[in-house]
């Protein structure tokens, strides 16, 4: 796909997209990948002292597979994943006569997986953990300068994680992966790996306050994880505070304060996040007054206070600082943005919640947007696609139908062994309600979906084609059975766990898009990356071939766009916005344009 120059839509400043936030070891800097308008994704560095973020424009731009780790000096160590392996590059500020940042390639790792852990003391900007195809992990010290990394250890097994246990940067807790996972400690001074003293073998270190020696751990008991608190140097049992483990919602530990007494937690309920500051000594928490939105799982708590990443529909992700009881406002969007609200909408078995932009009843056009997963949900966060559609005068209704997370176990588990059952019923009920609320003669609702949402959107087209005016889908799969045959191991495990191959015996019949293709008698746009590691592109190729073989009404023939080098999340993980532009353009061209 061709690159696009970063320009704004007429009358609007550029949209801002930010992904992949990471903090430096001392918490002074944060880095992410950012895109403005139709420009490339490039590293962006934030100084938590309050200065506006600065970009480090790389020459070719980045994809979402690039992970930036800031150094304590404000430069960026960039881990770029590609077909030829992982490349570690030091990115520094551009010189005066060059618009691009300076890039110094440090190392290339062929195959396997590479993770970068920010350093904790001078002399170690970061550690690179490179797990090869043989399962062994080599550990490399990165100085933060333009010099090759130094190998300091080799583990005979895969590892993940990386939590510093001491302020001197000598001890790093890692999780040994495999059939018997356990926590091990790397001594960076001699490369020796030893078991972490004290915790049970299946207890994981999530966070640490290195100066105070306090650890936050997690252990799975009776099908659920329990959070625990222990002293790093104490062999005694871990404490599992009762109220810390009794929150209503999905809990993500974010950071411990330097004394190790207070813990910041993101508690996700329904479509939004709540920030809770929990006193571990008293086992009591209080909610901090953040604006409605979503907290991302990246944070640091140092002597300057707590800093985390927050997003809302009208604000792209950015840093929020909390010192004492004072909360700094999230950064305003660089361009014009549209607000959103959460509404209760009709579902097949009762109300479902949806995030709504514009007025679905009076807007000339409305699109129902379906999330992927299926164990996922739309969140009250910044969505560049929804912003673009809203500015084009298209109302957006993004439902969290049955199967979505955040609404309790019964809602989440409703589609176990029933993919395309209760969730499809909810989508159809919502479509009928939207159509009934619109004036006669107004265009029928449109559909959009990605991944599982693409599959569900096409099922909705097949079930009731006359309910919808058109549909745009990104990375659909043909059926649970087909995906099990050629999907990667994590996808097959998901299908096993959620019963994605179980058939449904009803009027529509087996949820196989090839079998149902002849029923999808409306304009369709199918987009798929040819390097999708989750859903093989062959699924869309086969579906498009079957659709083309059918007889179509004039002007309703399907359109297929295959993105060279594109991965699974095409609206974020390519270097430009061509796929996003195509989806928006297709929906803008619908009835009523």
C-alpha positions, 0 to 999 in steps of 0.5 A, a space after each residue: 500500500 502506498 504511504 500518505 503524507 500527513 494531512 488533515 481532513 478539510 476543516 479539522 486538525 489531525 487525529 492522534 493515535 497512540 499505542 504501546 506505552 512504556 515507562 523508563 526505569 526511573 519513571 521520568 519518561 514514558 514513550 509510545 508510538 503516535 500517529 497524527 492524521 495520515 502520517 506514519 506511526 513514530 516514537 513519541 517521548 513524554 517527560 512526566 515533569 509536564 513538558 509536551 510530548 516530542 516525536 522522534 520521526 523514524 525514516 520508514 515509520 513503525 508498525 504496532 509490532 514496534 515496542 518503544 522503551 524510553 531510557 532514563 535520558 529520554 532516548 528510545 530503545 526500539 524493538 522492531 519485530 519483522 519477518 527477518 526477526 527482531 531489531 534493536 535500535 537506539 533512537 535519539 533526537 534529530 540533528 538540526 539539519 535532519 527532520 528524522 531522528 538518528 537511528 543506531 541499530 544495536 543488534 538483530 535477533 533471528 526468530 523467536 521472541 524478544 522482550 525489553 525490560 527498562 533498567 533500574 539503575 545507572 549502567 543498565 538502560 534496559 535488558 533484552 530477553 531473547 528467547 530462541 527457537 530452541 526455547 533458551 533465553 539469552 539476556 543482554 544488557 543495553 547501556 543506552 548508548 550506540 553500542 552493541 549489547 552485552 550478554 550477561 546470562 542464558 536461561 535454559 528455558 523461556 522466560 517472561 515478565 521482568 520485575 526489579 527487586 532492588 534499587 541497585 538493579 542487581 536482582 530481576 524477577 522473571 517467570 519461567 514459562 513452560 509446563 511448570 511455571 515458576 518465579 526465578 531471580 536473575 543476578 545481573 552481576 554474575 548471570 546466575 538464576 535462582 528460585 525466588 525464596 518463599 512464595 509457592 511455586 505457582 506464585 507470580 511477582 506482579 509489582 515491587 517497591 524495590 527500596 522497601 522490599 515489598 512485593 505484590 504477587 498473584 496465585 491462582 486458586 479455585 479458578 481465580 487469581 488472588 493478589 498477595 503481599 509479601 516481604 522480599 526478604 521474608 520466607 514467611 507466608 504471603 498475605 492475601 488481604 480480604 478487601 484487596 481481593 473482593 473488588 467488583 470488576 476486572 482488576 489490573 494492578 498498576 504500581 506500588 508507591 515507593 514505600 510499598 504501602 499503597 497500590 494503584 489499581 485499575 478496576 474495570 466495570 462495564 465500559 469504563 475504568 476506575 482508579 483505586 488507591 489501596 492502602 495495603 496495611 489497612 486493606 482499605 481503598 479509595 477511588 481517585 476522581 479520574 474523568 470517565 474513560 479507560 486506564 491503560 496497563 502502564 504506570 509508574 509511581 515514584 517520589 514525584 507521584 503516580 503517573 498513568 495512561 488514560 484515554 476517553 472518547 474525545 481524548 487520545 491516550 496520554 499521561 495523567 499525574 496524581 500527587 496526593 489528592 490532586 489529579 492532573 487533567 488528561 491531555 486535550 486532543 490535538 484536533 477536533 474530536 466528537 464526544 460519546 456517551 454510554 446508552 442502554 439499547 435493546 438486545 434479544 434477551 434484555 438491554 445491552 450497553 453500547 457506546 454511541 456517537 451522534 444521534 442514531 435516530 436522526 443522523 442520515 447514516 448509522 453504523 453498528 460496530 462490532 468488536 473482536 475477541 470474542 472475549 473483549 468489549 468496546 471501552 469508553 476510550 478514544 477510537 480513531 475510526 469512530 471519530 472519523 465516522 462521526 465527523 463524516 456525519 455517521 452515527 456510531 453504535 458500538 454494542 457490548 452484546 452478550 459474550 462481551 467482557 466487563 458485565 459479569 460471568 453470565 453475560 460473558 459466558 452466554 456464547 460458550 459453545 454458541 458462537 454466532 448464537 446469543 450475540 448474533 441475536 442481540 445484534 439483530 435485535 439492535 438493528 431492528 430497534 435502530 431501523 424502527 427509530 428512524 424515519 421512513 425512507 432513511 437508509 438502513 443501518 450499516 455494519 462494521 466489524 473486525 476479527 470476530 466482529 467481522 465474522 459476526 457482522 457477516 453472519 448478521 448480513 446472512 441472517 437478515 440481509 434486508 436489515 442492513 444497507 452495507 457492511 465493511 469487515 476487517 480480517 474475518 474468519 470462515 467458521 470456528 472449525 475452519 479457523 481451528 484447522 489453520 489458526 495458530 496454537 493460541 487461537 486453537 486454545 481459545 476455540 477449545 476453551 470457549 467452544 468455538 467449534 460447537 454447531 448451532 441447530 436453528 433456522 440459520 444453520 451452521 455458522 459457516 460463511 462459505 455456506 451462507 455467502 449466497 445470502 449476503 446480498 448487499 454491498 460488502 467491503 472485505 479487508 485483510 492483511 496478507 501477513 495476518 498471524 491470527 486469522 490466515 488471509 486465505 479465509 478472506 480469499 476463499 470467501 471473496 471467491 465464493 461471493 464473486 461466484 454468486 449473482 449480485 444486484 447492480 452496484 452491490 458486488 463485493 469489494 476485496 482489499 488485501 494489504 501487502 505486509 498487513 497484520 491482524 489489526 489493520 487500522 493500527 498496525 500498518 505504517 499509514 492509514 490507507 486501510 482506515 481510509 478505505 473503510 471510512 470511504 466505503 461507509 461514507 459512500 453508503 445510502 444517503 451520501 
